[in-house]
Every structure is written in C-alpha cells, then in structure tokens.
C-alpha cells in the first residue's frame, strides 16, 4: 500500500471508492482475494524476485467489462501492474507483463486486451508499447480509487494476432 505505487492501479465503481481508500478495508479485500488465488477464473499474480523471494509487485488480467460496461465479451480483457519504486526501471514489469500476456493469449484463448495507463504514468504505458500494444487516438478520463480527480489515460489495444506477429518479428531481429 505505497500510495505512489497504487495511485494509478486500482479503479472501482464510485459506490465503493471512498470505502476502499481505507487500508484496513483494502487489506480485507486482498485477504479475501487470496482465498481465490487458485481458482481457474482468477487472473491476479504477485511478482517475486527470483533470488530473494521478496514480493515487489502485482499484476492482474480482468474482464474488460469491469471498466467499460459497453463491452460484454469475456474474451476481451484489461491488464494492470504495479512495482515497488525500488525496483522500477529494471525490467521487472515488462518481464512479468509479457508472462501474463503470453499466458492469457496462448493458454486462456482471449481475443484481445484493451487497457489504459494514466498519461502521467509514463513507465506503465512504456511497458505496453514495449510489448506491442497499439495506442489508440482517443484518450479517456478515468477515476482511480486513490486520486481525487479524474485522470486522462492513453488507451491501448493488443490482439492475439498482433501480439504473435510482434513477438515473431522481435525474435527474428535478435
């Protein structure tokens, strides 16, 4: 619960927003969430350092309709990640995000990922671009749980086909 880390991670419906700003309630939410960590339809992971086992972040892949009620296709997903500031800029988010995107496209057979990142959160949208996400022309105003005012987000899309083509091209260029 480092405020600068969670700032652009969590979005929830307005009716839950104020309540979830309380760390004790957030802690209960995460503890309940962990009870379902091995469920086949739960896609949330912690990021651990291989050498020490220290938890340095979190990733999730969720049905996009949680953020956009105009989408009702469960094969369209959103993604998000956060990394402890001590470990940012070292490639951990890119490595972990690539792992979940590979998993979701290759094992879970999703069609596409539509996601966003606050324009002010450049490290996050840079990861998306490194992984082949296409930035859409439109931006969107998002109400994050821990930010009082709506924030302008870049919107990104990545289809399974584009992701596979992007990875094949990058393998050939090595």
Backbone bond lengths (Angstrom), bond angles and torsions (degrees), N, CA, C in turn:
res aa  C-N    CA-C-N  psi(-1)  N-CA   C-N-CA  omega(-1)  CA-C   N-CA-C  phi
1 X - - - 1.455 - - 1.525 111.27 -
2 X 1.300 116.45 49.12 1.462 121.55 173.48 1.534 106.23 -81.02
3 X 1.333 117.74 116.31 1.476 119.65 -173.76 1.522 114.24 -51.51
4 X 1.333 119.08 -43.64 1.467 119.61 -177.80 1.529 111.89 -67.66
5 X 1.318 117.27 -23.26 1.462 120.89 178.69 1.522 110.29 -80.15
6 X 1.310 117.41 -44.94 1.462 122.35 -177.47 1.519 113.43 -79.66
7 X 1.302 117.77 -10.84 1.455 122.06 -172.95 1.530 112.55 -48.21
8 X 1.321 117.97 -48.41 1.460 121.38 -175.66 1.524 113.12 -111.25
9 X 1.329 117.79 20.10 1.462 119.67 -176.94 1.519 112.84 -94.92
10 X 1.291 117.17 -50.36 1.453 120.14 -168.11 1.523 112.14 -99.56
11 X 1.318 114.46 127.34 1.462 120.81 170.16 1.524 106.72 -122.79
12 X 1.295 116.05 133.80 1.470 121.32 178.85 1.522 108.06 -137.51
13 X 1.336 116.46 160.75 1.461 118.33 175.62 1.528 111.04 -56.59
14 X 1.308 115.66 146.19 1.470 121.71 -177.53 1.526 112.76 -49.70
15 X 1.342 116.89 -38.47 1.461 119.39 -175.33 1.530 112.78 -63.96
16 X 1.337 117.88 -19.84 1.462 120.97 179.63 1.531 113.00 -103.11
17 X 1.326 116.43 -10.04 1.461 121.69 -169.80 1.525 113.98 -56.45
18 X 1.312 117.76 -55.04 1.470 120.40 -176.68 1.524 111.80 -62.25
19 X 1.322 115.41 -41.85 1.461 119.53 -178.95 1.535 111.26 -62.63
20 X 1.327 117.37 -39.41 1.460 120.66 -175.83 1.525 113.74 -78.32
21 X 1.330 117.85 -6.85 1.463 119.56 174.88 1.523 111.30 -71.67
22 X 1.313 116.80 -15.49 1.462 122.67 179.15 1.529 109.09 -82.40
23 X 1.348 116.68 120.87 1.461 120.93 -176.60 1.522 112.17 -58.04
24 X 1.322 119.55 -38.38 1.463 120.64 -178.90 1.525 111.30 -62.63
25 X 1.317 116.91 -37.04 1.466 120.47 177.23 1.524 109.52 -72.22
26 X 1.332 116.64 -40.50 1.470 120.32 176.29 1.525 109.88 -58.96
27 X 1.324 116.53 -43.38 1.462 121.28 -179.49 1.531 109.64 -59.51
28 X 1.325 117.50 -44.41 1.468 121.28 177.30 1.527 110.63 -60.45
29 X 1.334 116.08 -41.91 1.462 120.62 178.79 1.525 110.24 -59.97
30 X 1.337 117.46 -47.95 1.465 120.82 -178.75 1.526 111.71 -66.49
31 X 1.328 117.05 -37.66 1.465 119.90 177.36 1.527 110.71 -64.22
32 X 1.325 117.20 -41.88 1.468 120.82 176.61 1.526 110.08 -65.43
33 X 1.314 116.87 -41.37 1.456 123.02 178.32 1.535 110.59 -57.83
34 X 1.320 116.56 -41.47 1.468 121.24 -178.58 1.527 111.93 -64.58
35 X 1.312 118.62 -28.39 1.468 121.51 178.08 1.523 111.21 -62.94
36 X 1.324 116.38 -21.86 1.464 121.07 -177.72 1.527 112.46 -108.68
37 X 1.319 116.97 13.09 1.467 121.16 -174.47 1.522 113.45 -59.14
38 X 1.314 118.22 -29.45 1.466 120.35 -178.44 1.530 113.42 -96.59
39 X 1.328 117.07 2.17 1.461 119.83 176.29 1.529 109.27 -63.87
40 X 1.301 117.08 144.55 1.474 121.96 -175.91 1.527 113.67 -67.35
41 X 1.339 118.11 -20.64 1.462 120.26 -177.50 1.527 113.34 -106.70
42 X 1.333 117.21 13.32 1.459 122.09 178.39 1.527 107.94 -105.61
43 X 1.317 115.86 123.67 1.455 120.32 -177.20 1.526 109.81 -122.38
44 X 1.314 115.68 75.62 1.452 122.86 176.45 1.514 108.08 -137.97
45 X 1.306 116.29 133.52 1.451 120.67 -176.06 1.523 111.03 -134.31
46 X 1.311 115.41 150.66 1.459 121.09 169.92 1.523 107.39 -95.06
47 X 1.323 115.98 152.65 1.464 121.81 178.32 1.525 107.40 -107.89
48 X 1.325 115.95 121.86 1.462 121.75 -178.95 1.519 109.50 -116.62
49 X 1.329 115.56 144.04 1.459 119.75 171.68 1.523 108.41 -69.99
50 X 1.328 116.93 133.39 1.461 120.61 -178.99 1.525 111.78 -64.22
51 X 1.317 117.61 -39.86 1.475 121.02 -175.44 1.517 113.57 -70.88
52 X 1.339 117.20 -40.03 1.465 120.01 -171.72 1.527 114.26 -112.50
53 X 1.320 117.18 -18.20 1.457 120.54 -176.16 1.519 113.30 79.51
54 X 1.329 117.20 5.60 1.464 121.28 179.92 1.527 110.50 -69.84
55 X 1.329 116.72 133.97 1.453 121.93 176.44 1.527 108.22 -78.00
56 X 1.345 116.01 123.05 1.467 119.90 -176.67 1.525 113.12 -120.37
57 X 1.341 117.46 0.00 1.453 117.76 -179.46 1.504 112.73 179.13
58 X 1.332 113.37 -171.64 1.463 121.15 -176.74 1.528 109.03 -149.40
59 X 1.342 115.68 148.50 1.460 122.71 174.64 1.516 108.80 -133.13
60 X 1.311 115.68 155.03 1.456 118.83 173.66 1.517 109.93 -148.90
61 X 1.319 114.07 154.64 1.454 122.18 173.36 1.521 105.31 -133.50
62 X 1.299 117.01 119.75 1.460 121.69 -171.92 1.525 110.20 -131.15
63 X 1.324 115.34 159.03 1.453 118.74 175.49 1.523 108.60 -61.00
64 X 1.287 116.37 132.47 1.464 121.65 -175.01 1.531 112.55 -64.00
65 X 1.330 117.30 -24.53 1.462 119.09 -178.31 1.530 112.17 -65.51
66 X 1.324 118.19 -13.11 1.461 120.69 174.18 1.530 109.92 -63.69
67 X 1.341 116.11 -35.04 1.461 121.51 -179.27 1.521 112.85 -98.04
68 X 1.319 116.80 -26.70 1.463 121.08 -174.06 1.522 108.31 -137.36
69 X 1.328 116.67 101.88 1.460 119.53 -174.84 1.529 113.57 -73.36
70 X 1.332 118.19 -1.09 1.460 120.03 174.37 1.529 111.12 -81.72
71 X 1.328 117.26 -9.61 1.467 122.31 178.55 1.519 108.01 -103.34
72 X 1.329 116.65 122.20 1.458 118.54 178.85 1.523 112.92 -121.00
73 X 1.305 117.27 16.87 1.460 123.09 179.93 1.531 109.40 -97.25
74 X 1.349 118.38 113.35 1.471 120.41 -178.05 1.527 114.11 -67.03
75 X 1.349 117.76 -9.52 1.466 119.00 177.51 1.529 111.61 -87.09
76 X 1.324 117.17 -0.42 1.467 121.62 173.56 1.517 106.43 -101.82
77 X 1.301 116.06 122.03 1.461 121.95 -172.47 1.524 111.93 -119.47
78 X 1.330 114.54 161.91 1.455 123.15 169.70 1.520 106.85 -116.05
79 X 1.299 117.07 157.37 1.466 121.26 177.42 1.523 109.66 -133.15
80 X 1.313 115.35 159.64 1.456 121.05 175.25 1.517 109.60 -159.31
81 X 1.314 115.72 157.70 1.456 121.05 178.69 1.507 109.83 -152.64
82 X 1.314 114.80 158.41 1.466 121.48 172.39 1.516 108.34 -146.21
83 X 1.322 115.30 147.73 1.464 122.82 -178.08 1.520 107.90 -134.51
84 X 1.322 115.97 137.41 1.465 121.68 173.95 1.532 108.43 -53.82
85 X 1.336 118.28 133.91 1.467 120.87 -177.41 1.530 114.56 -53.47
86 X 1.335 117.77 -29.70 1.472 120.11 178.85 1.528 111.98 -62.85
87 X 1.334 116.94 -21.26 1.457 120.86 -174.59 1.522 113.56 -115.43
88 X 1.312 116.94 6.65 1.457 120.15 178.73 1.524 110.00 -73.73
89 X 1.320 115.41 151.76 1.454 120.90 177.67 1.523 114.06 78.28
90 X 1.332 117.39 12.56 1.465 121.19 -178.30 1.528 112.50 -115.09
91 X 1.332 116.95 8.43 1.457 121.10 176.21 1.513 115.49 89.97
92 X 1.336 118.18 -1.02 1.466 119.94 -178.32 1.523 112.61 -65.56
93 X 1.321 117.80 -42.95 1.472 120.35 -179.98 1.523 110.31 -63.81
94 X 1.327 117.69 -42.46 1.459 120.95 -179.99 1.526 110.56 -63.22
95 X 1.323 116.82 -46.60 1.467 120.72 179.82 1.528 111.49 -61.59
96 X 1.316 116.53 -46.59 1.464 120.54 -178.48 1.528 111.01 -68.03
97 X 1.329 117.32 -43.15 1.469 120.60 179.99 1.527 110.35 -63.75
98 X 1.317 117.77 -40.64 1.466 120.17 176.82 1.522 109.98 -59.85
99 X 1.322 117.07 -40.00 1.463 120.96 178.95 1.520 112.60 -61.65
100 X 1.339 117.03 -45.10 1.473 117.15 -178.77 1.521 111.23 -73.18
101 X 1.315 117.42 -33.01 1.465 119.58 179.37 1.529 109.77 -68.48
102 X 1.341 117.49 -43.26 1.468 120.44 173.78 1.526 109.76 -54.92
103 X 1.317 116.25 -48.95 1.461 121.48 -177.41 1.523 111.42 -60.66
104 X 1.317 116.60 -47.25 1.460 120.04 -176.06 1.537 111.39 -66.43
105 X 1.335 117.63 -41.33 1.463 119.34 -179.96 1.527 112.19 -76.21
106 X 1.319 117.95 -42.35 1.456 120.92 -172.34 1.523 114.29 -86.85
107 X 1.320 117.87 -30.58 1.467 120.33 -176.86 1.527 113.36 -107.45
108 X 1.309 117.38 -32.09 1.472 120.61 -174.96 1.521 113.06 -101.65
109 X 1.318 116.12 -5.49 1.455 122.91 174.01 1.527 114.03 56.72
110 X 1.316 116.41 42.52 1.459 118.63 172.93 1.523 108.91 -77.56
111 X 1.329 117.28 159.68 1.465 121.99 -177.13 1.528 112.01 -90.14
112 X 1.336 114.89 -42.53 1.463 118.09 -175.72 1.517 110.72 -159.67
113 X 1.322 113.49 162.23 1.459 121.46 175.06 1.516 106.83 -119.53
114 X 1.311 115.66 126.30 1.458 122.17 173.64 1.521 105.31 -118.60
115 X 1.299 116.45 122.54 1.455 119.50 -175.46 1.521 109.65 -148.44
116 X 1.289 115.92 -179.36 1.456 120.08 179.80 1.505 110.75 -152.36
117 X 1.308 114.36 169.47 1.462 121.37 176.05 1.518 107.33 -148.92
118 X 1.308 115.09 141.86 1.463 119.72 177.24 1.529 108.88 -56.78
119 X 1.317 115.77 135.56 1.469 119.49 178.50 1.524 109.95 -55.41
120 X 1.327 116.55 -35.06 1.463 121.06 179.30 1.529 112.68 -72.21
121 X 1.334 117.47 -13.44 1.463 121.97 -177.91 1.530 109.90 -99.91
122 X 1.328 115.36 63.07 1.462 121.08 -175.02 1.528 114.00 -55.01
123 X 1.335 120.17 -41.71 1.477 117.52 -179.59 1.533 112.83 -56.63
124 X 1.311 118.00 -36.00 1.462 120.35 -178.52 1.525 111.46 -69.98
125 X 1.331 117.31 -47.36 1.462 117.03 -179.08 1.520 112.26 -72.59
126 X 1.319 118.09 -23.01 1.473 120.33 173.65 1.531 110.72 -65.73
127 X 1.340 116.69 -38.37 1.470 120.49 176.11 1.527 109.13 -60.32
128 X 1.323 117.13 -45.16 1.464 120.33 179.33 1.521 111.11 -57.61
129 X 1.318 115.88 -44.24 1.462 119.58 -178.68 1.534 111.29 -67.76
130 X 1.331 117.88 -36.62 1.468 120.94 176.65 1.524 111.60 -62.17
131 X 1.328 116.92 -28.29 1.462 121.42 -176.68 1.525 113.16 -94.85
132 X 1.337 116.98 4.91 1.453 120.36 174.18 1.518 116.21 96.43
133 X 1.338 117.61 5.93 1.463 119.64 176.40 1.522 109.11 -63.84
134 X 1.321 116.37 144.00 1.456 122.49 175.96 1.524 108.88 -99.46
135 X 1.328 116.06 126.63 1.465 119.66 176.94 1.516 109.11 -77.69
136 X 1.313 115.84 128.40 1.457 120.73 177.58 1.524 109.88 -79.34
137 X 1.306 116.11 159.78 1.468 119.86 -178.36 1.518 112.41 -70.51
138 X 1.326 116.26 -30.05 1.463 119.56 -177.39 1.534 110.69 -84.81
139 X 1.316 114.98 152.55 1.458 120.82 170.22 1.520 106.68 -113.21
140 X 1.315 115.98 171.97 1.464 120.17 -176.85 1.514 108.25 -143.10
141 X 1.316 116.43 144.72 1.463 121.07 175.75 1.528 107.88 -88.99
142 X 1.350 116.15 128.37 1.458 122.08 -175.82 1.525 109.19 -123.61
143 X 1.312 115.62 138.01 1.457 120.99 175.65 1.524 107.92 -99.05
144 X 1.323 116.29 101.88 1.461 120.92 177.44 1.529 109.07 -81.04
145 X 1.310 115.98 152.07 1.457 121.49 -176.21 1.519 112.15 -61.02
146 X 1.320 118.14 -39.21 1.460 121.08 -172.65 1.525 113.82 -104.08
147 X 1.323 117.83 14.84 1.466 122.25 176.64 1.522 106.68 -122.96
148 X 1.320 116.78 129.26 1.463 120.16 -173.84 1.526 114.51 -68.07
149 X 1.304 117.82 -37.96 1.463 121.38 -177.35 1.534 109.94 -105.50
150 X 1.339 118.05 150.91 1.466 119.62 174.45 1.529 111.12 -57.22
151 X 1.317 115.45 147.96 1.463 123.38 -175.01 1.522 108.74 -120.22
152 X 1.339 116.89 139.27 1.460 120.24 178.18 1.526 110.17 -78.62
153 X 1.324 114.91 128.91 1.463 122.96 -179.17 1.519 110.79 -113.30
154 X 1.352 115.06 144.22 1.449 120.32 162.60 1.524 105.92 -77.29
155 X 1.311 117.40 145.42 1.461 122.47 176.38 1.525 108.38 -109.26
156 X 1.339 116.00 140.61 1.459 122.73 -177.95 1.512 110.71 -131.80
157 X 1.331 114.71 154.15 1.465 121.31 175.51 1.525 108.35 -137.24
158 X 1.318 114.35 146.99 1.462 121.31 174.44 1.526 107.25 -146.69
159 X 1.325 116.14 119.18 1.456 120.16 175.77 1.522 108.41 -93.12
160 X 1.320 115.39 160.58 1.471 119.51 177.79 1.528 110.09 -57.33
161 X 1.332 117.36 -46.54 1.464 121.43 -178.03 1.526 111.47 -60.00
162 X 1.326 117.03 -47.49 1.476 120.80 179.31 1.526 110.94 -62.06
163 X 1.328 116.59 -38.84 1.463 120.69 179.94 1.529 110.60 -64.87
164 X 1.330 116.84 -44.82 1.464 119.85 179.51 1.530 110.92 -64.52
165 X 1.329 117.36 -41.32 1.475 121.28 177.08 1.523 110.56 -63.31
166 X 1.322 117.58 -43.88 1.461 122.67 179.86 1.532 110.13 -60.48
167 X 1.328 117.53 -45.25 1.452 121.33 -179.34 1.528 111.58 -66.64
168 X 1.331 116.89 -40.42 1.468 120.68 178.93 1.533 110.20 -62.98
169 X 1.320 116.39 -43.54 1.463 121.02 179.05 1.529 110.97 -62.46
170 X 1.322 117.15 -42.48 1.469 121.09 -179.74 1.518 111.94 -67.66
171 X 1.334 117.63 -34.40 1.476 120.42 177.78 1.514 109.62 -66.46
172 X 1.341 117.70 -41.66 1.468 121.71 179.53 1.519 111.74 -65.63
173 X 1.327 117.79 -31.22 1.471 121.88 -177.39 1.525 113.52 -81.94
174 X 1.305 118.30 -3.28 1.475 120.37 -179.11 1.487 112.02 -81.83
